[in-house]
Amino acid sequence: MFPTRLEIIPSEGIVEKVTAAVPLGTTLTITCLPHHGIGRTMRVAVQLAELGYTVVPHLAARALQQRAQLVDILRDCDAAGIREVFAIGGDSPRAAGPYGTAVELMEDIAQYSGGGISIGVAGYPEGHPSVAGLDLLDALLAKQHLASHVVTQMCFSAPTIQDYAGLLRREGVELPVWAGVAGPVPRTRLVALGTQIGVGASLKFLSRKGPLARRLLSGERYQPATLIAELAEHPERVAGIHFYTFNQLSAATGEATPPSTPATTGLMSIRGAE
């Protein structure tokens, strides 16, 4: 059974929504979207951590305005018992402060925390809309000594995810790979988002896989059970399932513990490349 995490968006009322639907002790990752900012991400992260959830806030490098802001964030993490963050470059075209890339941010996190904070990083099985594949690989190689694991962009093809994990190993990236899987969400919302963040190839792949897969995309709601079952056929490639819930928490928590599948399994912004 894969370990699972749920990614949530720090929208209004999300703390109440989480406590009503998600068991205490669940690992929750909190996105950092440009229109919300890091402040909201951290407020929600601290609230949920203090309630008893294991919390991983996302920190967007280009959104941080000064190093003192990072120091305050790390102090808040320490006080709330948060021991892991997720470092991304961010969607902003230019840096608001001293950090232009995730690796620069990671270096300071490691230094200021004395190595007491684990750091997850992003991976792109289908590439990034604005960054070349070799540049993405070079970025992972440059920061893997500071990272604890890779979380992939949302993908709908088990072979694509598994091939990506194999590619990383061949190229010298030894970090565990968590597969980014979309939760049960409205089909129209999923297709629109998938096109936006550059995962159209795996959506097309899924549509060619036969009547069952076509039903998954043609119905009102996408269901990830088939993808998770396929990932479970080669568990050595995947360390866990990172569940993008789109804040559909009741559906996501049910899918994370399905009674009939061999493995368990957010609105995700385009994770700014390093």
C-alpha positions as CSV (number, residue, x, y, z in Angstrom):
1,M,0.0,0.0,0.0
2,F,1.4,3.4,-1.0
3,P,1.7,6.1,1.6
4,T,-0.4,9.1,0.6
5,R,-0.5,12.8,1.0
6,L,-3.3,15.3,0.2
7,E,-2.6,18.6,-1.4
8,I,-5.0,21.4,-0.5
9,I,-5.5,25.0,-1.5
10,P,-5.6,27.5,1.4
11,S,-8.9,29.0,0.4
12,E,-11.4,30.6,2.7
13,G,-12.8,28.1,5.2
14,I,-10.4,25.3,4.3
15,V,-9.4,24.6,7.9
16,E,-13.0,23.8,8.8
17,K,-13.4,21.8,5.6
18,V,-10.3,19.7,6.5
19,T,-11.4,19.0,10.0
20,A,-14.8,17.8,8.9
21,A,-13.5,15.4,6.2
22,V,-9.8,14.4,6.9
23,P,-8.6,12.2,9.8
24,L,-6.1,13.7,12.2
25,G,-2.5,12.6,11.5
26,T,-3.0,12.8,7.7
27,T,-0.2,14.5,5.8
28,L,-1.4,17.7,4.1
29,T,0.6,19.8,1.7
30,I,-0.5,23.5,1.4
31,T,-0.1,25.2,-1.9
32,C,1.3,28.7,-2.4
33,L,-0.5,30.4,-5.2
34,P,0.3,33.9,-6.4
35,H,-3.0,35.4,-5.5
36,H,-2.9,33.9,-2.0
37,G,0.8,34.5,-1.1
38,I,3.0,32.7,1.4
39,G,1.3,34.5,4.3
40,R,-1.9,32.6,3.8
41,T,-0.1,29.3,3.1
42,M,1.7,29.6,6.5
43,R,-1.4,30.7,8.4
44,V,-3.3,27.6,7.3
45,A,-0.3,25.4,7.7
46,V,0.2,26.5,11.3
47,Q,-3.5,26.1,12.2
48,L,-3.6,22.6,10.8
49,A,-0.4,21.5,12.4
50,E,-1.6,22.7,15.8
51,L,-4.8,20.7,15.3
52,G,-2.7,17.5,14.8
53,Y,-2.2,17.2,11.1
54,T,1.2,16.6,9.5
55,V,1.7,19.6,7.4
56,V,4.0,20.5,4.5
57,P,3.7,24.2,3.4
58,H,4.8,25.1,-0.1
59,L,7.4,28.0,-0.3
60,A,7.7,29.8,-3.6
61,A,11.2,31.2,-3.9
62,R,10.4,34.2,-6.1
63,A,7.5,35.2,-3.8
64,L,9.8,35.8,-0.8
65,Q,10.7,39.5,-0.4
66,Q,13.6,39.2,2.0
67,R,15.7,36.7,3.9
68,A,14.2,37.9,7.2
69,Q,10.8,36.6,5.9
70,L,12.2,33.1,5.5
71,V,13.7,33.2,9.0
72,D,10.2,34.1,10.4
73,I,8.6,31.2,8.4
74,L,11.1,28.8,9.7
75,R,10.5,30.0,13.3
76,D,6.8,29.5,12.8
77,C,7.5,26.0,11.4
78,D,9.6,25.1,14.4
79,A,7.0,26.4,16.9
80,A,4.2,24.5,15.2
81,G,6.2,21.2,14.8
82,I,6.4,21.5,11.0
83,R,9.4,19.5,9.9
84,E,9.1,19.6,6.1
85,V,8.5,22.2,3.4
86,F,8.1,22.0,-0.4
87,A,10.4,24.4,-2.3
88,I,9.4,25.7,-5.8
89,G,10.6,28.5,-7.9
90,G,7.1,30.0,-8.2
91,D,4.9,31.3,-10.9
92,S,6.1,35.0,-10.7
93,P,8.2,36.0,-13.8
94,R,10.6,37.9,-11.6
95,A,11.9,37.6,-8.0
96,A,10.3,39.8,-5.3
97,G,13.5,39.5,-3.2
98,P,16.7,37.5,-3.0
99,Y,15.6,34.2,-4.3
100,G,15.3,33.6,-8.0
101,T,15.3,29.8,-7.9
102,A,14.3,27.0,-5.6
103,V,17.9,25.9,-5.1
104,E,18.8,29.3,-3.7
105,L,15.9,29.1,-1.3
106,M,16.8,25.5,-0.3
107,E,20.4,26.5,0.6
108,D,19.2,29.1,3.1
109,I,16.5,26.7,4.5
110,A,19.2,24.1,5.1
111,Q,21.5,26.7,6.7
112,Y,19.0,28.5,8.9
113,S,17.3,25.3,10.1
114,G,20.5,23.5,10.7
115,G,19.3,20.7,8.6
116,G,16.2,20.2,10.7
117,I,13.7,20.8,7.8
118,S,13.3,18.3,5.0
119,I,12.7,19.8,1.6
120,G,10.6,18.3,-1.2
121,V,11.1,19.4,-4.8
122,A,9.0,19.3,-8.0
123,G,9.4,16.9,-11.0
124,Y,7.9,17.1,-14.5
125,P,7.3,13.7,-16.2
126,E,5.8,15.6,-19.2
127,G,8.1,18.6,-19.1
128,H,7.3,22.2,-18.3
129,P,5.5,24.6,-20.5
130,S,8.4,27.2,-20.4
131,V,11.5,25.3,-19.4
132,A,13.6,22.8,-21.5
133,G,13.8,19.3,-20.3
134,L,17.6,19.3,-19.9
135,D,17.3,22.4,-17.8
136,L,14.8,20.7,-15.5
137,L,17.1,17.7,-15.1
138,D,20.1,19.9,-14.4
139,A,18.1,21.7,-11.7
140,L,17.2,18.4,-10.0
141,L,20.8,17.3,-10.1
142,A,22.0,20.6,-8.6
143,K,19.6,20.5,-5.6
144,Q,19.2,16.8,-4.8
145,H,21.8,17.0,-2.1
146,L,19.4,19.4,-0.3
147,A,16.2,17.6,-1.1
148,S,14.4,14.6,0.5
149,H,12.1,13.6,-2.4
150,V,10.5,14.6,-5.7
151,V,6.8,15.1,-6.2
152,T,5.7,14.9,-9.8
153,Q,3.4,17.3,-11.6
154,M,-0.1,15.9,-12.1
155,C,0.0,13.1,-14.7
156,F,-2.5,10.6,-16.0
157,S,-0.2,7.9,-17.4
158,A,1.4,5.3,-15.1
159,P,4.1,4.4,-17.8
160,T,5.0,8.1,-18.1
161,I,5.5,8.4,-14.4
162,Q,7.4,5.1,-14.2
163,D,9.6,6.0,-17.2
164,Y,10.3,9.4,-15.6
165,A,11.4,7.8,-12.4
166,G,13.7,5.4,-14.4
167,L,15.2,8.4,-16.3
168,L,16.0,10.2,-13.1
169,R,17.8,7.1,-11.8
170,R,19.8,6.7,-15.0
171,E,20.8,10.4,-14.9
172,G,22.0,10.2,-11.3
173,V,19.0,11.6,-9.4
174,E,18.4,9.2,-6.5
175,L,15.6,10.9,-4.7
176,P,12.4,9.0,-4.0
177,V,9.6,9.9,-6.5
178,W,6.1,10.6,-5.3
179,A,3.5,10.3,-8.1
180,G,1.3,13.3,-8.5
181,V,-2.3,12.0,-9.0
182,A,-5.5,14.0,-9.5
183,G,-8.2,13.1,-7.2
184,P,-11.9,12.6,-8.1
185,V,-12.8,15.9,-9.7
186,P,-15.2,17.3,-12.3
187,R,-14.0,16.2,-15.8
188,T,-14.3,19.7,-17.3
189,R,-12.2,21.3,-14.6
190,L,-9.6,18.6,-14.9
191,V,-9.2,18.8,-18.6
192,A,-9.0,22.6,-18.5
193,L,-6.3,22.5,-15.8
194,G,-4.4,19.7,-17.5
195,T,-4.1,21.7,-20.7
196,Q,-3.0,24.8,-18.7
197,I,-0.1,23.1,-16.9
198,G,1.2,21.0,-19.8
199,V,-0.1,17.5,-19.1
200,G,-2.2,17.2,-22.3
201,A,-0.1,14.3,-23.6
202,S,-1.1,12.0,-20.7
203,L,-4.7,13.0,-21.1
204,K,-4.5,12.0,-24.7
205,F,-2.7,8.8,-23.7
206,L,-5.5,8.0,-21.3
207,S,-8.2,8.6,-23.9
208,R,-6.5,6.0,-26.2
209,K,-6.4,3.3,-23.6
210,G,-9.8,1.8,-24.3
211,P,-13.5,1.9,-23.3
212,L,-12.8,2.0,-19.6
213,A,-10.4,4.9,-19.8
214,R,-12.7,6.8,-22.1
215,R,-15.5,6.4,-19.6
216,L,-13.3,7.9,-16.9
217,L,-12.8,11.0,-19.0
218,S,-16.3,11.2,-20.5
219,G,-18.2,11.0,-17.3
220,E,-18.9,13.9,-14.9
221,R,-16.0,13.0,-12.6
222,Y,-12.5,11.7,-13.2
223,Q,-11.6,8.6,-11.0
224,P,-7.9,7.8,-10.4
225,A,-8.3,4.1,-9.3
226,T,-7.1,2.7,-12.6
227,L,-3.9,4.8,-12.6
228,I,-3.1,3.9,-9.0
229,A,-3.6,0.2,-9.7
230,E,-1.2,0.5,-12.7
231,L,1.4,2.3,-10.5
232,A,1.1,-0.5,-8.0
233,E,2.3,-3.0,-10.6
234,H,5.8,-1.5,-10.3
235,P,6.0,-0.2,-6.8
236,E,9.8,0.1,-6.9
237,R,9.5,3.1,-9.1
238,V,7.1,5.1,-6.9
239,A,7.6,6.0,-3.2
240,G,4.0,7.3,-2.6
241,I,1.0,9.0,-4.0
242,H,0.7,12.8,-3.8
243,F,-3.0,13.4,-4.2
244,Y,-4.1,16.7,-5.8
245,T,-7.5,17.1,-4.1
246,F,-8.7,20.4,-5.7
247,N,-10.2,20.8,-2.2
248,Q,-12.7,18.0,-3.0
249,L,-11.7,16.5,0.4
250,S,-14.6,14.0,0.9
251,A,-13.9,12.4,-2.4
252,A,-10.2,12.4,-2.0
253,T,-10.1,10.8,1.5
254,G,-12.4,8.1,0.2
255,E,-10.2,7.4,-2.8
256,A,-7.0,7.4,-0.6
257,T,-8.2,4.3,1.2
258,P,-10.2,2.3,-1.4
259,P,-11.3,-1.2,-0.2
260,S,-10.9,-2.9,-3.5
261,T,-7.6,-1.7,-4.9
262,P,-4.1,-3.0,-4.0
263,A,-2.7,0.5,-3.3
264,T,-3.8,3.9,-2.0
265,T,-3.3,7.0,-3.5
266,G,-5.2,20.3,-5.3
267,L,-5.5,22.6,-7.7
268,M,-1.8,22.8,-8.5
269,S,-0.3,25.9,-10.0
270,I,2.3,25.6,-12.7
271,R,5.3,24.9,-10.4
272,G,7.8,27.5,-11.4
273,A,10.9,25.9,-12.6
274,E,14.3,26.4,-11.1
